[in-house]
Amino acid sequence: MKYFSYLFSMMCVALAVTSCNEDPELFKLESYPDEMHIRSSVESIVLNKGIENQDAVTFTWDAATSPISPQDVVTYKVCLYPSAMKDSKSDYIDVGTQTSLTLTHNQLNSMVAKWALPGNPVKVTAQVLSNVNNETKYVKPEVSTVELVVTGYEKYPQNLYMVITTDDGSVSTQKLEQRQLGTGIYEVSFNMVPCNYHFTTTAEPYPAYGMADGTQMEYVVEGNVREFRNESSGLRTVIVDTNSEYNDCRVLNIVQLPTPGLIWICGNGCSVGWNTNTSSGRLEMVGSAREPYYYAWTGDFTAGGEFKIGLGNGWGDQFFYAPVENADPLSDHRLLMYRFQDDGGDLKWVPTVSGRYTLTLCLLADDMWTKFEPAN
């Protein structure tokens, strides 16, 4: 009896082991053949910054159908990636029920710039996915791809060069730099006189930025470059924004701080107290590279207390003082040029409210003001 029990146990173990060795049956989504056959309007293209807002390529494909019901709506989304690096896909572009997608030179270049250096051709794959919208059953998307070769351009050179011709005929050059690389916003401050000017991207005459209309620029690769005109004299800041949303050049009269970027708050009307040049009291530039004339401080203010804005290391340095004694920043938004205390008295702001607020200063010399509003 013991023998038969032992034999039965061994048979159960053998059956269990045999069952474990069998491959499990996994659920697999059914794949469907490519009905879309995506096509590209070009086999290869050299992108051109001079026509960056014009169409570069159009992808078209045939409509996909639902294997479940002809009433199902089919939508599409498209991505691009370098053919040799399938993991480096662009964001998918949702085109809804459309069976085409057109990209401008700028849009395509923004993708290609992540995969290849300017001027280097790269083989790119465009991929379209179909999505069947069925309420009861998920359908695996169809996939269709097409290849093309794309050569991109340099979107943002490291520097720009301002070519200046003064009214007496002398020619000089000023280098503009980006506060933050990759923004396409360039800046230089220097003493200007009445002159004509344009911008180049290298030491060569082309490519260049000339005047299109007012402050707007046009990108020129050959031929005549229209000059901008400046009539002002004195220290000015030239800001050039090459992004397509703006594409402009502005000559601004920005207040030049005694120590660039150093500006702080103090007083018993704020949480900093009567302490000079503290890290907790520093105002930060909040206006981006395009608007480097906005500074702000967020902190706790106390009604009835006083504060002023310092620009040096201590009490003997220059300050932004209130426009009048006990000015309420909540209602009086005037901002006067900084000065020493002896040049007008120790005038301070006195808030009429307590709480967490943001104090903002606009340091455009021709339009100086403050803003005082509750902090988020």
WOMO-V349364 format. One record per residue. N is the residue number from 1. RES is the residue in one letter. OMEGA is omega in degrees with one decimal (* if undefined). Layout:
[[N & RES & OMEGA] [N & RES & OMEGA]]
//
This chain:
[[1 & M & 177.3] [2 & K & -178.7] [3 & Y & -178.2] [4 & F & 176.8] [5 & S & 179.0] [6 & Y & -178.8] [7 & L & 179.6] [8 & F & 179.1] [9 & S & 179.9] [10 & M & 178.6] [11 & M & 178.0] [12 & C & 178.3] [13 & V & -179.5] [14 & A & 179.1] [15 & L & 179.9] [16 & A & 179.4] [17 & V & 179.9] [18 & T & 179.9] [19 & S & -179.0] [20 & C & -177.7] [21 & N & 179.5] [22 & E & 178.8] [23 & D & 178.0] [24 & P & 177.7] [25 & E & -178.6] [26 & L & 176.7] [27 & F & 179.9] [28 & K & 175.6] [29 & L & 179.8] [30 & E & 177.2] [31 & S & -178.9] [32 & Y & -178.3] [33 & P & -179.6] [34 & D & 174.1] [35 & E & -166.5] [36 & M & 176.7] [37 & H & -177.6] [38 & I & -179.3] [39 & R & 177.4] [40 & S & -179.7] [41 & S & 178.1] [42 & V & 174.4] [43 & E & 176.3] [44 & S & -179.1] [45 & I & 172.0] [46 & V & -176.0] [47 & L & -172.1] [48 & N & -179.9] [49 & K & -178.8] [50 & G & 177.8] [51 & I & -169.5] [52 & E & -179.8] [53 & N & 176.5] [54 & Q & -178.5] [55 & D & 177.9] [56 & A & -176.1] [57 & V & 174.1] [58 & T & 174.8] [59 & F & 177.3] [60 & T & 179.3] [61 & W & 177.5] [62 & D & -179.5] [63 & A & 173.6] [64 & A & 179.6] [65 & T & 177.8] [66 & S & 175.4] [67 & P & -177.5] [68 & I & -176.4] [69 & S & 177.6] [70 & P & 179.2] [71 & Q & -179.0] [72 & D & 175.9] [73 & V & 178.0] [74 & V & 177.5] [75 & T & -172.1] [76 & Y & 170.3] [77 & K & -171.2] [78 & V & 171.0] [79 & C & 175.5] [80 & L & 175.0] [81 & Y & 175.2] [82 & P & -173.8] [83 & S & -178.0] [84 & A & -177.3] [85 & M & -174.2] [86 & K & 179.9] [87 & D & -176.6] [88 & S & -176.1] [89 & K & 171.2] [90 & S & 171.7] [91 & D & 176.3] [92 & Y & 177.4] [93 & I & -178.9] [94 & D & -178.9] [95 & V & 178.7] [96 & G & -178.4] [97 & T & 179.0] [98 & Q & 177.3] [99 & T & 175.9] [100 & S & 175.7] [101 & L & 177.2] [102 & T & 177.5] [103 & L & 175.8] [104 & T & 176.2] [105 & H & -179.1] [106 & N & -179.0] [107 & Q & -179.4] [108 & L & -179.7] [109 & N & 179.0] [110 & S & 176.7] [111 & M & -174.2] [112 & V & -178.5] [113 & A & 179.1] [114 & K & -172.5] [115 & W & -176.5] [116 & A & 177.4] [117 & L & 178.1] [118 & P & 178.7] [119 & G & 179.5] [120 & N & 178.8] [121 & P & 178.7] [122 & V & 177.9] [123 & K & -174.2] [124 & V & 174.7] [125 & T & 171.9] [126 & A & -176.3] [127 & Q & 174.9] [128 & V & 176.9] [129 & L & 173.9] [130 & S & 179.5] [131 & N & 178.6] [132 & V & -178.4] [133 & N & 178.9] [134 & N & -173.3] [135 & E & -172.2] [136 & T & -174.7] [137 & K & 176.4] [138 & Y & 179.2] [139 & V & 178.9] [140 & K & -176.9] [141 & P & 169.1] [142 & E & -179.3] [143 & V & 175.6] [144 & S & -176.5] [145 & T & 173.4] [146 & V & -178.3] [147 & E & 171.7] [148 & L & 179.6] [149 & V & -175.5] [150 & V & 174.1] [151 & T & -176.4] [152 & G & 177.9] [153 & Y & 178.3] [154 & E & -176.4] [155 & K & -177.5] [156 & Y & 173.3] [157 & P & -176.5] [158 & Q & -178.3] [159 & N & 165.4] [160 & L & -179.1] [161 & Y & -179.6] [162 & M & -179.2] [163 & V & -169.8] [164 & I & 173.0] [165 & T & -179.2] [166 & T & -175.3] [167 & D & 176.7] [168 & D & 174.9] [169 & G & -179.4] [170 & S & -176.9] [171 & V & 177.7] [172 & S & -178.3] [173 & T & 173.7] [174 & Q & 178.6] [175 & K & 175.1] [176 & L & 180.0] [177 & E & 175.3] [178 & Q & 173.3] [179 & R & 177.5] [180 & Q & -178.1] [181 & L & 177.7] [182 & G & 179.5] [183 & T & -175.9] [184 & G & 178.5] [185 & I & -171.2] [186 & Y & -172.0] [187 & E & 170.3] [188 & V & 175.6] [189 & S & 178.6] [190 & F & 179.7] [191 & N & -177.1] [192 & M & 171.8] [193 & V & 177.1] [194 & P & -174.1] [195 & C & 168.3] [196 & N & -178.4] [197 & Y & 169.8] [198 & H & -175.2] [199 & F & 172.8] [200 & T & -179.1] [201 & T & 178.1] [202 & T & 176.0] [203 & A & 179.4] [204 & E & -179.5] [205 & P & -178.6] [206 & Y & -6.4] [207 & P & -176.3] [208 & A & 171.9] [209 & Y & 175.2] [210 & G & -177.6] [211 & M & 173.4] [212 & A & -179.7] [213 & D & -178.4] [214 & G & 177.9] [215 & T & -178.1] [216 & Q & -177.3] [217 & M & 169.6] [218 & E & -178.3] [219 & Y & -172.7] [220 & V & 178.6] [221 & V & 175.5] [222 & E & 176.7] [223 & G & -173.5] [224 & N & 175.2] [225 & V & 179.7] [226 & R & -175.6] [227 & E & 166.4] [228 & F & 179.2] [229 & R & 175.5] [230 & N & 179.2] [231 & E & -174.6] [232 & S & 176.9] [233 & S & 178.7] [234 & G & -178.0] [235 & L & -179.2] [236 & R & 176.0] [237 & T & 178.8] [238 & V & 178.5] [239 & I & 179.1] [240 & V & 179.2] [241 & D & -176.0] [242 & T & 178.2] [243 & N & -172.5] [244 & S & 180.0] [245 & E & -177.5] [246 & Y & 179.2] [247 & N & -175.4] [248 & D & 177.7] [249 & C & 179.8] [250 & R & 173.3] [251 & V & -171.2] [252 & L & 175.1] [253 & N & -177.3] [254 & I & 177.3] [255 & V & 178.5] [256 & Q & -177.9] [257 & L & 179.3] [258 & P & 171.8] [259 & T & -174.4] [260 & P & 176.0] [261 & G & -177.1] [262 & L & -179.6] [263 & I & -172.9] [264 & W & -179.9] [265 & I & 175.1] [266 & C & 176.5] [267 & G & 178.7] [268 & N & 174.3] [269 & G & 176.8] [270 & C & -173.7] [271 & S & -179.7] [272 & V & -175.8] [273 & G & -178.1] [274 & W & 178.6] [275 & N & -173.3] [276 & T & 170.7] [277 & N & 177.2] [278 & T & 179.2] [279 & S & -179.5] [280 & S & -178.7] [281 & G & -176.5] [282 & R & 170.1] [283 & L & -178.3] [284 & E & 173.1] [285 & M & -173.6] [286 & V & -172.2] [287 & G & -178.2] [288 & S & -178.4] [289 & A & 179.5] [290 & R & -177.1] [291 & E & -175.1] [292 & P & -177.7] [293 & Y & 175.2] [294 & Y & 175.2] [295 & Y & -177.9] [296 & A & 172.8] [297 & W & 176.9] [298 & T & -179.8] [299 & G & -177.3] [300 & D & 177.6] [301 & F & -177.8] [302 & T & 178.5] [303 & A & 179.0] [304 & G & 175.8] [305 & G & -176.9] [306 & E & 170.4] [307 & F & 172.7] [308 & K & -171.7] [309 & I & -177.1] [310 & G & -176.5] [311 & L & -179.6] [312 & G & -178.0] [313 & N & -175.6] [314 & G & -173.7] [315 & W & -177.3] [316 & G & -178.7] [317 & D & -176.4] [318 & Q & -179.4] [319 & F & 159.0] [320 & F & 178.0] [321 & Y & 177.5] [322 & A & -179.2] [323 & P & 174.5] [324 & V & 179.6] [325 & E & 177.6] [326 & N & 178.8] [327 & A & 179.5] [328 & D & -177.8] [329 & P & -179.7] [330 & L & -175.5] [331 & S & -178.6] [332 & D & -173.3] [333 & H & 177.8] [334 & R & 174.3] [335 & L & -180.0] [336 & L & 179.8] [337 & M & 179.4] [338 & Y & -177.1] [339 & R & 171.2] [340 & F & -176.8] [341 & Q & -176.6] [342 & D & -177.7] [343 & D & 179.6] [344 & G & 177.4] [345 & G & -176.2] [346 & D & -177.4] [347 & L & -175.6] [348 & K & 172.1] [349 & W & 177.0] [350 & V & -179.7] [351 & P & 177.8] [352 & T & -179.8] [353 & V & 174.5] [354 & S & 177.8] [355 & G & -178.0] [356 & R & -176.2] [357 & Y & 172.8] [358 & T & 175.2] [359 & L & -178.5] [360 & T & 175.7] [361 & L & 170.7] [362 & C & -174.5] [363 & L & 167.7] [364 & L & -173.0] [365 & A & -179.0] [366 & D & -177.2] [367 & D & -178.1] [368 & M & 178.2] [369 & W & 175.5] [370 & T & 174.3] [371 & K & -176.8] [372 & F & -174.2] [373 & E & 179.9] [374 & P & 179.5] [375 & A & 178.5] [376 & N & *]]
//
